[in-house]
Amino acid sequence: MFRFDEGLKVYLHRDPVDFRMGINGLSILVEQAMRLNPMTSALFVFGNRRRDRIKILG
């Protein structure tokens, strides 16, 4: 569970993501494509190709 404080950062990955990718794959994507540290206190949001589902890494 996380709290939506005013200091919470949310990063949106704009390109579609293969939803078969697990937490390790999403963490690598954050590091390589977004050039951010996945261990920070932020939320990383990913969407599928049809844009009807999201995955949140937090």
PyMOL Python script that loads the backbone (N, CA, C, O; Angstrom):
from pymol import cmd

cmd.read_pdbstr("""\
ATOM      1  N   MET A   1       0.845  -1.171   0.000  1.00  0.00           N
ATOM      2  CA  MET A   1       0.000   0.000   0.000  1.00  0.00           C
ATOM      3  C   MET A   1       0.891   1.233   0.000  1.00  0.00           C
ATOM      4  O   MET A   1       1.938   1.247   0.648  1.00  0.00           O
ATOM      5  N   PHE A   2       0.484   2.256  -0.715  1.00  0.00           N
ATOM      6  CA  PHE A   2       1.238   3.501  -0.739  1.00  0.00           C
ATOM      7  C   PHE A   2       0.285   4.669  -0.568  1.00  0.00           C
ATOM      8  O   PHE A   2      -0.914   4.570  -0.829  1.00  0.00           O
ATOM      9  N   ARG A   3       0.853   5.770  -0.127  1.00  0.00           N
ATOM     10  CA  ARG A   3       0.053   6.975   0.105  1.00  0.00           C
ATOM     11  C   ARG A   3       0.308   7.979  -1.005  1.00  0.00           C
ATOM     12  O   ARG A   3       1.432   8.103  -1.492  1.00  0.00           O
ATOM     13  N   PHE A   4      -0.719   8.685  -1.398  1.00  0.00           N
ATOM     14  CA  PHE A   4      -0.594   9.714  -2.417  1.00  0.00           C
ATOM     15  C   PHE A   4      -0.322  11.053  -1.751  1.00  0.00           C
ATOM     16  O   PHE A   4      -1.219  11.886  -1.618  1.00  0.00           O
ATOM     17  N   ASP A   5       0.930  11.254  -1.332  1.00  0.00           N
ATOM     18  CA  ASP A   5       1.340  12.523  -0.752  1.00  0.00           C
ATOM     19  C   ASP A   5       1.653  13.506  -1.867  1.00  0.00           C
ATOM     20  O   ASP A   5       1.772  13.123  -3.031  1.00  0.00           O
ATOM     21  N   GLU A   6       1.786  14.770  -1.505  1.00  0.00           N
ATOM     22  CA  GLU A   6       2.098  15.767  -2.524  1.00  0.00           C
ATOM     23  C   GLU A   6       3.525  15.621  -3.046  1.00  0.00           C
ATOM     24  O   GLU A   6       3.836  16.129  -4.124  1.00  0.00           O
ATOM     25  N   GLY A   7       4.394  14.941  -2.309  1.00  0.00           N
ATOM     26  CA  GLY A   7       5.765  14.743  -2.753  1.00  0.00           C
ATOM     27  C   GLY A   7       5.972  13.488  -3.580  1.00  0.00           C
ATOM     28  O   GLY A   7       7.085  13.237  -4.043  1.00  0.00           O
ATOM     29  N   LEU A   8       4.929  12.694  -3.777  1.00  0.00           N
ATOM     30  CA  LEU A   8       5.037  11.447  -4.531  1.00  0.00           C
ATOM     31  C   LEU A   8       5.226  11.743  -6.016  1.00  0.00           C
ATOM     32  O   LEU A   8       4.475  12.523  -6.602  1.00  0.00           O
ATOM     33  N   LYS A   9       6.230  11.118  -6.616  1.00  0.00           N
ATOM     34  CA  LYS A   9       6.475  11.289  -8.044  1.00  0.00           C
ATOM     35  C   LYS A   9       5.902  10.093  -8.789  1.00  0.00           C
ATOM     36  O   LYS A   9       6.041   8.950  -8.355  1.00  0.00           O
ATOM     37  N   VAL A  10       5.258  10.371  -9.910  1.00  0.00           N
ATOM     38  CA  VAL A  10       4.672   9.334 -10.755  1.00  0.00           C
ATOM     39  C   VAL A  10       5.256   9.498 -12.156  1.00  0.00           C
ATOM     40  O   VAL A  10       5.167  10.566 -12.762  1.00  0.00           O
ATOM     41  N   TYR A  11       5.850   8.428 -12.653  1.00  0.00           N
ATOM     42  CA  TYR A  11       6.445   8.434 -13.983  1.00  0.00           C
ATOM     43  C   TYR A  11       5.625   7.523 -14.886  1.00  0.00           C
ATOM     44  O   TYR A  11       5.329   6.382 -14.528  1.00  0.00           O
ATOM     45  N   LEU A  12       5.258   8.036 -16.067  1.00  0.00           N
ATOM     46  CA  LEU A  12       4.477   7.266 -17.035  1.00  0.00           C
ATOM     47  C   LEU A  12       5.378   6.844 -18.190  1.00  0.00           C
ATOM     48  O   LEU A  12       6.028   7.680 -18.816  1.00  0.00           O
ATOM     49  N   HIS A  13       5.412   5.563 -18.462  1.00  0.00           N
ATOM     50  CA  HIS A  13       6.150   5.057 -19.620  1.00  0.00           C
ATOM     51  C   HIS A  13       5.202   5.123 -20.804  1.00  0.00           C
ATOM     52  O   HIS A  13       4.160   4.468 -20.797  1.00  0.00           O
ATOM     53  N   ARG A  14       5.543   5.900 -21.817  1.00  0.00           N
ATOM     54  CA  ARG A  14       4.608   6.180 -22.907  1.00  0.00           C
ATOM     55  C   ARG A  14       4.449   5.045 -23.907  1.00  0.00           C
ATOM     56  O   ARG A  14       3.380   4.893 -24.499  1.00  0.00           O
ATOM     57  N   ASP A  15       5.475   4.258 -24.104  1.00  0.00           N
ATOM     58  CA  ASP A  15       5.404   3.169 -25.079  1.00  0.00           C
ATOM     59  C   ASP A  15       4.697   1.956 -24.481  1.00  0.00           C
ATOM     60  O   ASP A  15       4.793   1.716 -23.277  1.00  0.00           O
ATOM     61  N   PRO A  16       3.991   1.191 -25.307  1.00  0.00           N
ATOM     62  CA  PRO A  16       3.324  -0.019 -24.800  1.00  0.00           C
ATOM     63  C   PRO A  16       4.332  -1.033 -24.271  1.00  0.00           C
ATOM     64  O   PRO A  16       5.459  -1.128 -24.757  1.00  0.00           O
ATOM     65  N   VAL A  17       3.901  -1.785 -23.265  1.00  0.00           N
ATOM     66  CA  VAL A  17       4.759  -2.775 -22.615  1.00  0.00           C
ATOM     67  C   VAL A  17       4.099  -4.144 -22.730  1.00  0.00           C
ATOM     68  O   VAL A  17       2.881  -4.272 -22.606  1.00  0.00           O
ATOM     69  N   ASP A  18       4.918  -5.162 -22.968  1.00  0.00           N
ATOM     70  CA  ASP A  18       4.442  -6.542 -22.983  1.00  0.00           C
ATOM     71  C   ASP A  18       4.084  -6.933 -21.553  1.00  0.00           C
ATOM     72  O   ASP A  18       4.960  -6.973 -20.689  1.00  0.00           O
ATOM     73  N   PHE A  19       2.826  -7.218 -21.294  1.00  0.00           N
ATOM     74  CA  PHE A  19       2.370  -7.483 -19.929  1.00  0.00           C
ATOM     75  C   PHE A  19       2.777  -8.853 -19.410  1.00  0.00           C
ATOM     76  O   PHE A  19       2.490  -9.180 -18.259  1.00  0.00           O
ATOM     77  N   ARG A  20       3.435  -9.658 -20.225  1.00  0.00           N
ATOM     78  CA  ARG A  20       4.013 -10.897 -19.708  1.00  0.00           C
ATOM     79  C   ARG A  20       5.277 -10.602 -18.910  1.00  0.00           C
ATOM     80  O   ARG A  20       5.781 -11.459 -18.185  1.00  0.00           O
ATOM     81  N   MET A  21       5.784  -9.374 -19.053  1.00  0.00           N
ATOM     82  CA  MET A  21       6.981  -8.962 -18.340  1.00  0.00           C
ATOM     83  C   MET A  21       6.668  -8.851 -16.845  1.00  0.00           C
ATOM     84  O   MET A  21       5.671  -8.243 -16.456  1.00  0.00           O
ATOM     85  N   GLY A  22       7.507  -9.428 -16.035  1.00  0.00           N
ATOM     86  CA  GLY A  22       7.303  -9.399 -14.586  1.00  0.00           C
ATOM     87  C   GLY A  22       7.983  -8.208 -13.940  1.00  0.00           C
ATOM     88  O   GLY A  22       8.402  -7.268 -14.616  1.00  0.00           O
ATOM     89  N   ILE A  23       8.087  -8.262 -12.627  1.00  0.00           N
ATOM     90  CA  ILE A  23       8.652  -7.154 -11.868  1.00  0.00           C
ATOM     91  C   ILE A  23      10.122  -6.919 -12.219  1.00  0.00           C
ATOM     92  O   ILE A  23      10.573  -5.774 -12.254  1.00  0.00           O
ATOM     93  N   ASN A  24      10.867  -7.985 -12.477  1.00  0.00           N
ATOM     94  CA  ASN A  24      12.279  -7.823 -12.833  1.00  0.00           C
ATOM     95  C   ASN A  24      12.434  -7.141 -14.189  1.00  0.00           C
ATOM     96  O   ASN A  24      13.284  -6.266 -14.353  1.00  0.00           O
ATOM     97  N   GLY A  25      11.622  -7.537 -15.151  1.00  0.00           N
ATOM     98  CA  GLY A  25      11.671  -6.916 -16.469  1.00  0.00           C
ATOM     99  C   GLY A  25      11.273  -5.455 -16.438  1.00  0.00           C
ATOM    100  O   GLY A  25      11.876  -4.628 -17.122  1.00  0.00           O
ATOM    101  N   LEU A  26      10.260  -5.131 -15.647  1.00  0.00           N
ATOM    102  CA  LEU A  26       9.846  -3.734 -15.530  1.00  0.00           C
ATOM    103  C   LEU A  26      10.921  -2.902 -14.837  1.00  0.00           C
ATOM    104  O   LEU A  26      11.136  -1.744 -15.196  1.00  0.00           O
ATOM    105  N   SER A  27      11.592  -3.480 -13.853  1.00  0.00           N
ATOM    106  CA  SER A  27      12.680  -2.771 -13.168  1.00  0.00           C
ATOM    107  C   SER A  27      13.821  -2.468 -14.130  1.00  0.00           C
ATOM    108  O   SER A  27      14.397  -1.380 -14.099  1.00  0.00           O
ATOM    109  N   ILE A  28      14.143  -3.433 -14.980  1.00  0.00           N
ATOM    110  CA  ILE A  28      15.191  -3.208 -15.982  1.00  0.00           C
ATOM    111  C   ILE A  28      14.759  -2.126 -16.964  1.00  0.00           C
ATOM    112  O   ILE A  28      15.574  -1.300 -17.373  1.00  0.00           O
ATOM    113  N   LEU A  29      13.494  -2.125 -17.341  1.00  0.00           N
ATOM    114  CA  LEU A  29      12.968  -1.103 -18.244  1.00  0.00           C
ATOM    115  C   LEU A  29      13.080   0.289 -17.625  1.00  0.00           C
ATOM    116  O   LEU A  29      13.427   1.249 -18.313  1.00  0.00           O
ATOM    117  N   VAL A  30      12.790   0.399 -16.342  1.00  0.00           N
ATOM    118  CA  VAL A  30      12.924   1.685 -15.648  1.00  0.00           C
ATOM    119  C   VAL A  30      14.377   2.147 -15.686  1.00  0.00           C
ATOM    120  O   VAL A  30      14.653   3.319 -15.945  1.00  0.00           O
ATOM    121  N   GLU A  31      15.302   1.230 -15.429  1.00  0.00           N
ATOM    122  CA  GLU A  31      16.718   1.592 -15.413  1.00  0.00           C
ATOM    123  C   GLU A  31      17.235   1.965 -16.796  1.00  0.00           C
ATOM    124  O   GLU A  31      17.936   2.966 -16.943  1.00  0.00           O
ATOM    125  N   GLN A  32      16.900   1.178 -17.810  1.00  0.00           N
ATOM    126  CA  GLN A  32      17.492   1.370 -19.126  1.00  0.00           C
ATOM    127  C   GLN A  32      16.747   2.392 -19.983  1.00  0.00           C
ATOM    128  O   GLN A  32      17.376   3.282 -20.556  1.00  0.00           O
ATOM    129  N   ALA A  33      15.447   2.283 -20.080  1.00  0.00           N
ATOM    130  CA  ALA A  33      14.686   3.167 -20.969  1.00  0.00           C
ATOM    131  C   ALA A  33      14.400   4.522 -20.329  1.00  0.00           C
ATOM    132  O   ALA A  33      14.451   5.556 -20.996  1.00  0.00           O
ATOM    133  N   MET A  34      14.098   4.508 -19.036  1.00  0.00           N
ATOM    134  CA  MET A  34      13.732   5.754 -18.365  1.00  0.00           C
ATOM    135  C   MET A  34      14.923   6.388 -17.647  1.00  0.00           C
ATOM    136  O   MET A  34      14.856   7.542 -17.224  1.00  0.00           O
ATOM    137  N   ARG A  35      16.010   5.630 -17.512  1.00  0.00           N
ATOM    138  CA  ARG A  35      17.226   6.094 -16.843  1.00  0.00           C
ATOM    139  C   ARG A  35      16.952   6.603 -15.431  1.00  0.00           C
ATOM    140  O   ARG A  35      17.435   7.658 -15.019  1.00  0.00           O
ATOM    141  N   LEU A  36      16.155   5.811 -14.702  1.00  0.00           N
ATOM    142  CA  LEU A  36      15.809   6.134 -13.322  1.00  0.00           C
ATOM    143  C   LEU A  36      16.087   4.925 -12.441  1.00  0.00           C
ATOM    144  O   LEU A  36      16.247   3.808 -12.933  1.00  0.00           O
ATOM    145  N   ASN A  37      16.143   5.157 -11.149  1.00  0.00           N
ATOM    146  CA  ASN A  37      16.367   4.090 -10.182  1.00  0.00           C
ATOM    147  C   ASN A  37      15.013   3.525  -9.756  1.00  0.00           C
ATOM    148  O   ASN A  37      14.208   4.256  -9.180  1.00  0.00           O
ATOM    149  N   PRO A  38      14.738   2.250 -10.020  1.00  0.00           N
ATOM    150  CA  PRO A  38      13.435   1.682  -9.652  1.00  0.00           C
ATOM    151  C   PRO A  38      13.238   1.532  -8.148  1.00  0.00           C
ATOM    152  O   PRO A  38      12.126   1.246  -7.703  1.00  0.00           O
ATOM    153  N   MET A  39      14.287   1.719  -7.358  1.00  0.00           N
ATOM    154  CA  MET A  39      14.189   1.572  -5.908  1.00  0.00           C
ATOM    155  C   MET A  39      13.847   2.886  -5.203  1.00  0.00           C
ATOM    156  O   MET A  39      13.762   2.916  -3.976  1.00  0.00           O
ATOM    157  N   THR A  40      13.652   3.964  -5.950  1.00  0.00           N
ATOM    158  CA  THR A  40      13.275   5.235  -5.335  1.00  0.00           C
ATOM    159  C   THR A  40      11.821   5.176  -4.883  1.00  0.00           C
ATOM    160  O   THR A  40      11.076   4.280  -5.278  1.00  0.00           O
ATOM    161  N   SER A  41      11.432   6.120  -4.070  1.00  0.00           N
ATOM    162  CA  SER A  41      10.033   6.155  -3.599  1.00  0.00           C
ATOM    163  C   SER A  41       9.177   6.896  -4.625  1.00  0.00           C
ATOM    164  O   SER A  41       8.722   8.015  -4.388  1.00  0.00           O
ATOM    165  N   ALA A  42       8.972   6.253  -5.756  1.00  0.00           N
ATOM    166  CA  ALA A  42       8.165   6.807  -6.840  1.00  0.00           C
ATOM    167  C   ALA A  42       7.325   5.679  -7.424  1.00  0.00           C
ATOM    168  O   ALA A  42       7.568   4.503  -7.156  1.00  0.00           O
ATOM    169  N   LEU A  43       6.341   6.055  -8.221  1.00  0.00           N
ATOM    170  CA  LEU A  43       5.509   5.078  -8.923  1.00  0.00           C
ATOM    171  C   LEU A  43       5.851   5.118 -10.405  1.00  0.00           C
ATOM    172  O   LEU A  43       6.014   6.192 -10.985  1.00  0.00           O
ATOM    173  N   PHE A  44       5.956   3.958 -11.006  1.00  0.00           N
ATOM    174  CA  PHE A  44       6.230   3.833 -12.429  1.00  0.00           C
ATOM    175  C   PHE A  44       5.031   3.119 -13.052  1.00  0.00           C
ATOM    176  O   PHE A  44       4.699   1.996 -12.672  1.00  0.00           O
ATOM    177  N   VAL A  45       4.391   3.778 -14.008  1.00  0.00           N
ATOM    178  CA  VAL A  45       3.139   3.282 -14.585  1.00  0.00           C
ATOM    179  C   VAL A  45       3.386   2.867 -16.036  1.00  0.00           C
ATOM    180  O   VAL A  45       3.979   3.611 -16.818  1.00  0.00           O
ATOM    181  N   PHE A  46       2.920   1.668 -16.378  1.00  0.00           N
ATOM    182  CA  PHE A  46       3.097   1.105 -17.711  1.00  0.00           C
ATOM    183  C   PHE A  46       1.733   0.712 -18.266  1.00  0.00           C
ATOM    184  O   PHE A  46       0.867   0.239 -17.530  1.00  0.00           O
ATOM    185  N   GLY A  47       1.550   0.910 -19.570  1.00  0.00           N
ATOM    186  CA  GLY A  47       0.301   0.534 -20.220  1.00  0.00           C
ATOM    187  C   GLY A  47       0.533  -0.526 -21.281  1.00  0.00           C
ATOM    188  O   GLY A  47       1.640  -0.669 -21.800  1.00  0.00           O
ATOM    189  N   ASN A  48      -0.524  -1.272 -21.599  1.00  0.00           N
ATOM    190  CA  ASN A  48      -0.419  -2.277 -22.652  1.00  0.00           C
ATOM    191  C   ASN A  48      -0.694  -1.641 -24.014  1.00  0.00           C
ATOM    192  O   ASN A  48      -0.969  -0.445 -24.105  1.00  0.00           O
ATOM    193  N   ARG A  49      -0.617  -2.440 -25.056  1.00  0.00           N
ATOM    194  CA  ARG A  49      -0.770  -1.916 -26.413  1.00  0.00           C
ATOM    195  C   ARG A  49      -2.164  -1.341 -26.653  1.00  0.00           C
ATOM    196  O   ARG A  49      -2.301  -0.312 -27.313  1.00  0.00           O
ATOM    197  N   ARG A  50      -3.195  -1.990 -26.126  1.00  0.00           N
ATOM    198  CA  ARG A  50      -4.572  -1.520 -26.337  1.00  0.00           C
ATOM    199  C   ARG A  50      -4.947  -0.359 -25.424  1.00  0.00           C
ATOM    200  O   ARG A  50      -6.011   0.239 -25.585  1.00  0.00           O
ATOM    201  N   ARG A  51      -4.088  -0.039 -24.474  1.00  0.00           N
ATOM    202  CA  ARG A  51      -4.308   1.075 -23.535  1.00  0.00           C
ATOM    203  C   ARG A  51      -5.559   0.883 -22.677  1.00  0.00           C
ATOM    204  O   ARG A  51      -6.244   1.845 -22.330  1.00  0.00           O
ATOM    205  N   ASP A  52      -5.842  -0.382 -22.341  1.00  0.00           N
ATOM    206  CA  ASP A  52      -6.987  -0.630 -21.473  1.00  0.00           C
ATOM    207  C   ASP A  52      -6.575  -1.230 -20.130  1.00  0.00           C
ATOM    208  O   ASP A  52      -7.430  -1.540 -19.300  1.00  0.00           O
ATOM    209  N   ARG A  53      -5.258  -1.396 -19.911  1.00  0.00           N
ATOM    210  CA  ARG A  53      -4.754  -1.921 -18.638  1.00  0.00           C
ATOM    211  C   ARG A  53      -3.452  -1.230 -18.290  1.00  0.00           C
ATOM    212  O   ARG A  53      -2.725  -0.755 -19.163  1.00  0.00           O
ATOM    213  N   ILE A  54      -3.171  -1.182 -16.992  1.00  0.00           N
ATOM    214  CA  ILE A  54      -1.901  -0.623 -16.538  1.00  0.00           C
ATOM    215  C   ILE A  54      -1.272  -1.548 -15.501  1.00  0.00           C
ATOM    216  O   ILE A  54      -1.957  -2.334 -14.846  1.00  0.00           O
ATOM    217  N   LYS A  55       0.035  -1.436 -15.371  1.00  0.00           N
ATOM    218  CA  LYS A  55       0.793  -2.064 -14.292  1.00  0.00           C
ATOM    219  C   LYS A  55       1.532  -0.942 -13.587  1.00  0.00           C
ATOM    220  O   LYS A  55       2.053  -0.028 -14.226  1.00  0.00           O
ATOM    221  N   ILE A  56       1.572  -1.019 -12.266  1.00  0.00           N
ATOM    222  CA  ILE A  56       2.251   0.008 -11.479  1.00  0.00           C
ATOM    223  C   ILE A  56       3.357  -0.654 -10.678  1.00  0.00           C
ATOM    224  O   ILE A  56       3.127  -1.615  -9.944  1.00  0.00           O
ATOM    225  N   LEU A  57       4.556  -0.125 -10.830  1.00  0.00           N
ATOM    226  CA  LEU A  57       5.708  -0.574 -10.056  1.00  0.00           C
ATOM    227  C   LEU A  57       5.987   0.508  -9.027  1.00  0.00           C
ATOM    228  O   LEU A  57       6.245   1.657  -9.382  1.00  0.00           O
ATOM    229  N   GLY A  58       5.936   0.147  -7.769  1.00  0.00           N
ATOM    230  CA  GLY A  58       6.098   1.174  -6.734  1.00  0.00           C
ATOM    231  C   GLY A  58       6.800   0.704  -5.506  1.00  0.00           C
ATOM    232  O   GLY A  58       6.993   1.480  -4.570  1.00  0.00           O
TER     233      GLY A  58
END
""", "prot")
cmd.dss("prot")
cmd.show_as("cartoon", "prot")
cmd.util.cbc("prot")
cmd.orient("prot")
